[in-house]
Amino acid sequence: MTARFSELIQIMENEFIPEWRDIRDTLIFDDVEEFASQVNRQGLKFACEILTDWSGTVLRQLQAMELENLSSVFGTFPELIKQIRQSEK
């Protein structure tokens, strides 16, 4: 695994997962939108398509008010870290 992806995984686990846990129970739109935007910025910074795809989907679902889909996609966030780890092997 490259050092860059190790750094990304650390950021995701230490900063994003605790924030995700807080947001996932309430799904307050502003919080979800800000979180997805932060994930997108990290995805762009680290050139990680897994993150930019996920955040794009969440933001589109927010705009379309697709609440059921939003809840299930938002819930998959921890899986992204596993995908990133596997993509680097």
Backbone as a printed PyTorch tensor [residue, N CA C, xyz], in Angstrom:
tensor([[[  0.8500,  -1.1840,   0.0000],
         [  0.0000,   0.0000,   0.0000],
         [  0.8930,   1.2440,   0.0000]],

        [[  0.5510,   2.1860,  -0.8060],
         [  1.3660,   3.3980,  -0.8890],
         [  1.1810,   4.2390,   0.3770]],

        [[  2.1620,   5.0570,   0.6460],
         [  2.0910,   5.9340,   1.8230],
         [  0.8920,   6.8710,   1.7210]],

        [[  0.6040,   7.3270,   0.5020],
         [ -0.5350,   8.2330,   0.3140],
         [ -1.8500,   7.5780,   0.7300]],

        [[ -2.0280,   6.3250,   0.3310],
         [ -3.2770,   5.6550,   0.6940],
         [ -3.2990,   5.3060,   2.1710]],

        [[ -2.1450,   5.0380,   2.7670],
         [ -2.0940,   4.8230,   4.2140],
         [ -2.5420,   6.0870,   4.9380]],

        [[ -2.0600,   7.2310,   4.4510],
         [ -2.4530,   8.5160,   5.0420],
         [ -3.9540,   8.7390,   4.8810]],

        [[ -4.4730,   8.4520,   3.7020],
         [ -5.8980,   8.6140,   3.4440],
         [ -6.7240,   7.7340,   4.3790]],

        [[ -6.3410,   6.4870,   4.5280],
         [ -7.0880,   5.5640,   5.3990],
         [ -7.0590,   6.0590,   6.8370]],

        [[ -5.9140,   6.5610,   7.2860],
         [ -5.8340,   7.1140,   8.6520],
         [ -6.7960,   8.2790,   8.8230]],

        [[ -6.8270,   9.1780,   7.8500],
         [ -7.7410,  10.3250,   7.9110],
         [ -9.1800,   9.8270,   7.9710]],

        [[ -9.5090,   8.8650,   7.1110],
         [-10.8810,   8.3460,   7.0680],
         [-11.2650,   7.7180,   8.4100]],

        [[-10.3800,   6.8990,   8.9600],
         [-10.7090,   6.1940,  10.2010],
         [-10.7320,   7.1220,  11.4120]],

        [[ -9.7950,   8.0450,  11.4880],
         [ -9.6610,   8.8660,  12.6900],
         [-10.5510,  10.0980,  12.6930]],

        [[-10.7930,  10.6730,  11.5160],
         [-11.5750,  11.9060,  11.4600],
         [-12.9810,  11.6850,  10.9190]],

        [[-13.0830,  10.9050,   9.8550],
         [-14.3640,  10.8040,   9.1610],
         [-15.3210,   9.7970,   9.7910]],

        [[-14.8220,   8.6570,  10.2340],
         [-15.7260,   7.6460,  10.8150],
         [-16.4530,   8.1810,  12.0540]],

        [[-15.7660,   8.8450,  13.0020],
         [-16.5220,   9.3770,  14.1570],
         [-17.5940,  10.3840,  13.7350]],

        [[-17.2800,  11.2320,  12.7720],
         [-18.2540,  12.2160,  12.2800],
         [-19.4090,  11.5050,  11.5670]],

        [[-19.0720,  10.4890,  10.7770],
         [-20.0960,   9.7130,  10.0730],
         [-21.0720,   9.0750,  11.0580]],

        [[-20.5350,   8.5290,  12.1530],
         [-21.4050,   7.8950,  13.1570],
         [-22.4190,   8.8850,  13.7130]],

        [[-21.9620,  10.1150,  13.9690],
         [-22.8710,  11.1370,  14.5010],
         [-23.9660,  11.4870,  13.4900]],

        [[-23.5890,  11.5970,  12.2300],
         [-24.5110,  12.0550,  11.1890],
         [-25.4870,  10.9580,  10.7630]],

        [[-25.0310,   9.7230,  10.7330],
         [-25.8580,   8.6490,  10.1590],
         [-27.1670,   8.4470,  10.9130]],

        [[-27.1760,   8.7460,  12.1960],
         [-28.4030,   8.5380,  12.9740],
         [-29.4410,   9.6210,  12.7250]],

        [[-28.9840,  10.8360,  12.4130],
         [-29.9230,  11.9430,  12.2410],
         [-30.1800,  12.2660,  10.7700]],

        [[-29.1610,  12.0760,   9.9290],
         [-29.2210,  12.4120,   8.5000],
         [-29.7530,  13.8280,   8.2620]],

        [[-29.2680,  14.7640,   9.0610],
         [-29.6150,  16.1690,   8.8450],
         [-28.9550,  16.6020,   7.5400]],

        [[-29.7700,  17.1210,   6.6190],
         [-29.2910,  17.4050,   5.2560],
         [-28.0260,  18.2380,   5.2180]],

        [[-27.9820,  19.3190,   5.9890],
         [-26.7930,  20.1800,   5.9570],
         [-25.5500,  19.4160,   6.3910]],

        [[-25.7020,  18.5700,   7.4140],
         [-24.5670,  17.7780,   7.9020],
         [-24.1350,  16.7500,   6.8560]],

        [[-25.1070,  16.0910,   6.2450],
         [-24.8070,  15.0980,   5.2180],
         [-24.0910,  15.7680,   4.0390]],

        [[-24.6030,  16.9200,   3.6330],
         [-24.0210,  17.6280,   2.5010],
         [-22.5800,  18.0570,   2.7960]],

        [[-22.3490,  18.5860,   3.9820],
         [-20.9960,  19.0110,   4.3590],
         [-20.0550,  17.8090,   4.4320]],

        [[-20.5410,  16.7100,   5.0230],
         [-19.7220,  15.5010,   5.1370],
         [-19.3560,  14.9730,   3.7540]],

        [[-20.3400,  14.8640,   2.8720],
         [-20.0890,  14.3600,   1.5190],
         [-19.1200,  15.2850,   0.7740]],

        [[-19.2360,  16.5750,   0.9930],
         [-18.3220,  17.5220,   0.3550],
         [-16.9000,  17.3460,   0.8710]],

        [[-16.7630,  17.1090,   2.1690],
         [-15.4340,  16.8600,   2.7440],
         [-14.8360,  15.5630,   2.1900]],

        [[-15.6640,  14.5400,   2.0800],
         [-15.2000,  13.2690,   1.5140],
         [-14.7580,  13.4880,   0.0670]],

        [[-15.5340,  14.2640,  -0.6730],
         [-15.1930,  14.5530,  -2.0640],
         [-13.8380,  15.2650,  -2.1580]],

        [[-13.6180,  16.2430,  -1.2780],
         [-12.3280,  16.9590,  -1.2990],
         [-11.1660,  16.0140,  -1.0350]],

        [[-11.3350,  15.0860,  -0.0920],
         [-10.2730,  14.1100,   0.1750],
         [-10.0810,  13.1870,  -1.0280]],

        [[-11.1940,  12.8010,  -1.6460],
         [-11.1170,  11.9480,  -2.8280],
         [-10.3460,  12.6220,  -3.9520]],

        [[-10.5990,  13.9070,  -4.1470],
         [ -9.8840,  14.6540,  -5.1830],
         [ -8.4100,  14.8220,  -4.8050]],

        [[ -8.1690,  15.1550,  -3.5480],
         [ -6.7980,  15.3740,  -3.0740],
         [ -5.9360,  14.1220,  -3.2610]],

        [[ -6.5390,  12.9510,  -2.9710],
         [ -5.7910,  11.6970,  -3.0430],
         [ -6.0520,  10.9370,  -4.3430]],

        [[ -6.7650,  11.5630,  -5.2710],
         [ -7.1200,  10.9160,  -6.5470],
         [ -7.7360,   9.5430,  -6.3020]],

        [[ -8.7280,   9.5210,  -5.4210],
         [ -9.3780,   8.2690,  -5.0310],
         [-10.8140,   8.2720,  -5.5540]],

        [[-11.0050,   7.5500,  -6.6450],
         [-12.3050,   7.5110,  -7.3110],
         [-13.3970,   6.9120,  -6.4220]],

        [[-13.0350,   5.9910,  -5.5580],
         [-14.0150,   5.3720,  -4.6520],
         [-14.7180,   6.4610,  -3.8360]],

        [[-13.9480,   7.4250,  -3.3490],
         [-14.5220,   8.4920,  -2.5210],
         [-15.2990,   9.5130,  -3.3470]],

        [[-14.7590,   9.8770,  -4.4920],
         [-15.4710,  10.8730,  -5.3050],
         [-16.7730,  10.2980,  -5.8560]],

        [[-16.7760,   9.0240,  -6.2230],
         [-18.0150,   8.3860,  -6.6910],
         [-19.0740,   8.3710,  -5.5860]],

        [[-18.6530,   7.9490,  -4.3890],
         [-19.5820,   7.8540,  -3.2570],
         [-20.1560,   9.2240,  -2.9230]],

        [[-19.2860,  10.2120,  -2.7970],
         [-19.7610,  11.5410,  -2.4130],
         [-20.6680,  12.1290,  -3.4900]],

        [[-20.3570,  11.8860,  -4.7520],
         [-21.2100,  12.3660,  -5.8440],
         [-22.5950,  11.7530,  -5.7710]],

        [[-22.6490,  10.4780,  -5.4720],
         [-23.9410,   9.7870,  -5.3420],
         [-24.7430,  10.3680,  -4.1810]],

        [[-24.0950,  10.5570,  -3.0430],
         [-24.7850,  11.1140,  -1.8760],
         [-25.3260,  12.5130,  -2.1820]],

        [[-24.5060,  13.3430,  -2.8060],
         [-24.9450,  14.7130,  -3.1120],
         [-26.0910,  14.7280,  -4.1160]],

        [[-26.0460,  13.8460,  -5.1050],
         [-27.1570,  13.7540,  -6.0760],
         [-28.4410,  13.3120,  -5.3810]],

        [[-28.3300,  12.3410,  -4.4800],
         [-29.5200,  11.8530,  -3.7770],
         [-30.0990,  12.9250,  -2.8540]],

        [[-29.2290,  13.7140,  -2.2590],
         [-29.6970,  14.8320,  -1.4350],
         [-30.5070,  15.8100,  -2.2820]],

        [[-29.9640,  16.1860,  -3.4200],
         [-30.6340,  17.1460,  -4.2950],
         [-31.9700,  16.6200,  -4.7870]],

        [[-32.0330,  15.3180,  -5.0470],
         [-33.2660,  14.7150,  -5.5630],
         [-34.2180,  14.3010,  -4.4370]],

        [[-33.8000,  14.5070,  -3.1920],
         [-34.6010,  14.1270,  -2.0190],
         [-34.9300,  12.6330,  -1.9970]],

        [[-33.9900,  11.8210,  -2.4210],
         [-34.1740,  10.3660,  -2.4090],
         [-33.7550,   9.8300,  -1.0430]],

        [[-34.6270,   9.9810,  -0.0730],
         [-34.2500,   9.7100,   1.3070],
         [-33.9180,   8.2530,   1.5880]],

        [[-34.6930,   7.3340,   1.0290],
         [-34.4050,   5.9200,   1.2670],
         [-33.0500,   5.5320,   0.7160]],

        [[-32.7970,   5.9200,  -0.5280],
         [-31.5090,   5.6110,  -1.1450],
         [-30.3740,   6.3180,  -0.4190]],

        [[-30.6150,   7.5490,  -0.0250],
         [-29.5950,   8.3170,   0.6840],
         [-29.1830,   7.6020,   1.9610]],

        [[-30.1450,   7.1430,   2.7090],
         [-29.8600,   6.4550,   3.9630],
         [-29.0140,   5.2080,   3.7310]],

        [[-29.3660,   4.4240,   2.7310],
         [-28.6100,   3.1900,   2.5010],
         [-27.2200,   3.4760,   1.9500]],

        [[-27.0980,   4.4390,   1.0300],
         [-25.7700,   4.7640,   0.4910],
         [-24.9070,   5.3970,   1.5740]],

        [[-25.4770,   6.3060,   2.3600],
         [-24.7000,   6.9390,   3.4300],
         [-24.1950,   5.8840,   4.4060]],

        [[-25.0070,   4.8630,   4.6300],
         [-24.6300,   3.7920,   5.5520],
         [-23.4600,   2.9510,   5.0840]],

        [[-23.1300,   3.0240,   3.8000],
         [-22.0290,   2.1970,   3.2720],
         [-20.6540,   2.8250,   3.4690]],

        [[-20.5980,   4.0130,   4.0650],
         [-19.3200,   4.7230,   4.1580],
         [-18.1660,   3.8760,   4.7130]],

        [[-18.3410,   3.1260,   5.8180],
         [-17.2090,   2.3250,   6.3260],
         [-16.6840,   1.3110,   5.3070]],

        [[-17.5600,   0.8610,   4.4130],
         [-17.1230,  -0.0820,   3.3750],
         [-16.0880,   0.5440,   2.4320]],

        [[-16.1430,   1.8610,   2.2850],
         [-15.2070,   2.5330,   1.3860],
         [-13.7650,   2.3250,   1.8320]],

        [[-13.5470,   2.3320,   3.1400],
         [-12.1870,   2.1430,   3.6550],
         [-11.6910,   0.7500,   3.2680]],

        [[-12.5530,  -0.2500,   3.3940],
         [-12.1740,  -1.6140,   2.9890],
         [-11.8620,  -1.6610,   1.4960]],

        [[-12.6810,  -0.9820,   0.7020],
         [-12.4450,  -0.9640,  -0.7510],
         [-11.1190,  -0.3000,  -1.0880]],

        [[-10.8120,   0.7860,  -0.3920],
         [ -9.5430,   1.4780,  -0.6350],
         [ -8.3720,   0.5560,  -0.2950]],

        [[ -8.4820,  -0.1240,   0.8450],
         [ -7.4140,  -1.0650,   1.2390],
         [ -7.2230,  -2.1490,   0.1750]],

        [[ -8.3340,  -2.7090,  -0.2930],
         [ -8.2530,  -3.7990,  -1.2800],
         [ -7.7340,  -3.3020,  -2.6270]],

        [[ -8.0620,  -2.0790,  -2.9840],
         [ -7.6350,  -1.5690,  -4.2810],
         [ -6.1300,  -1.3290,  -4.3210]],

        [[ -5.5240,  -1.2410,  -3.1780],
         [ -4.0850,  -0.9660,  -3.1040],
         [ -3.2440,  -2.2230,  -2.9790]],

        [[ -3.8920,  -3.3860,  -2.8680],
         [ -3.1200,  -4.6380,  -2.6960],
         [ -2.6020,  -5.1350,  -4.0090]]])
